Amino acid sequence: MRGLNLTFKALADPTRREILRLLRDGDKTAGEIAEHFQISKPSISHHLSILKQAGLVVDLRRGQHIVYSLNTTVFEDLLGWVLRFLDKEEADDREQQS
């Protein structure tokens, strides 16, 4: 459950959601990500760190650069949780109607 809490915390911030949208289009360095924002590079690094802690992004060193990409496994896990949550609500609704 702790991992899910980190995921929701990471997704709660609009800047981090925008970073995820950017990475949906392909891998990017921190500098390439920072070009899309009017905030400092240390702030971008902080957001990337939170996304990494939540497992939503992974980083890989390529030469002198660190490249960030989406970790789709966590999104699949989150989607599974949401679907199970919705299924439970539907089951509860059916039970109440009986």
N, C-alpha and C positions, 0 to 999 in steps of 0.2 A: 504493500500500500504506500510505503514511503516514496517509491519511484513514481507512482501515479500522482502523489502530492507535488513532487518536483515538476512533473510534466505540466500540471495545471498552473502552478506558479509561473513557469516559464511562458506558458501560452497567455497568461493574464496581461502581459505587457504588449502594447501595440507596436513598439519598436521591434521587439523580438518576433512578433507575428510577421512583420514586414520582412525581416531578415529571412525567415523561413520561406516566404513567398519568392524572394530573390533567389534563394538556393534551389527552389523548385525548378528554375530554369537552367540550373547547372552549377557545378562547383565554382567557388570563388575564393579569392584571398580576402583577408581582413581589409586590406586597402581597397579592393574592388567593392566590397560591401559598404565601406565607409563613404565612398563616393556618392551614395544614394541618400545620405543623411546630413543634416546640419548640426551634428553633434561631434564631440571630440573622438579621436581614435581610441583613447583609453576607455571612453564610455562604450564604444562598439566592442572593445575587447571584453569589457565586463558583461555585456549582453551575450556575447558568444560563449563566455565561460558558464553562464547560467544555462544556456541552451545545451552545452556539452554535459554539464552535471545532470541535466534531465534526460540525457541520452538522445535528444532530438537531432543533434548534429555530431558529426565526427570530424576530426582533423587529421591531416596527413601531410608530413613534410615532403615537399618537392623542391629539392635544391635549397635555395635561400628562403623560400616562401612556405607558409603553412596554408594549405588549401582546405576549405570547409565544405562539407557536403551533408545532405540530409541523411538521417538514419531512418529509413522507412519502416524498419522493424518496430520501432516505438510507436509510430503512427498506426500500424496494424494492430498493436496491442491496445492502444487507446480506442480505436474504432471497435475492437472486440468488446471492450469494457462498456462502451456506450450502447452497443447492440444488446448485450446481456442486460444492461440497466433498463433499456426500453422494453425488452421482452418481459422482464420482471414486472414492470409497471402494467403492461398489457395483461399479464396473468393475474395480477392483483385486481385490475378492473373487471376482468371476466368473473373472478371469484365473487366480487361484491355484487355483480349483477345477478348471480345465481340465487 
